[in-house]
Amino acid sequence: MSYRYSDEHAPPAPQRASEVAVTTHEHVFEVDPRLMERWVLQQAFPNWDTLRIMHARHDHLDWMHAHFAQKTITGSDLIAEIENEA
């Protein structure tokens, strides 16, 4: 596999996922950079690094849970609790 600068440093065109989120790579959702650029300097990531971070997210969450969480709660548990309160 050869390295092409333009392939690695030009992410695919963003697709709107919601009012505040975009997606560039499959399963990679990001806050729309235009909403953050006023407060946060945006960095250009090579495509391989974006994908590396995305593939490592579960390992990172597992580590954080093991070191800092007394218990973990799923999103579906939170939604059920909110619906039960309503």
C-alpha angles and dihedrals in degrees: 000000000000127000117239116184093210092051093049101041102040110069119207115275110280118253119209110249097173139335090289105024138068133186126214104167124032110280092005110118120180137179106260102268091220089066093053105037093088091063106018126050106233118231126209110233123194112242093247091056093050090051092045091054091046093051091049097050095097092050089051093049091048090052093048092049092049093050105035114015124090087194137350125232125202123227090243089056090053093049091049090050091050092047091049090053092051 
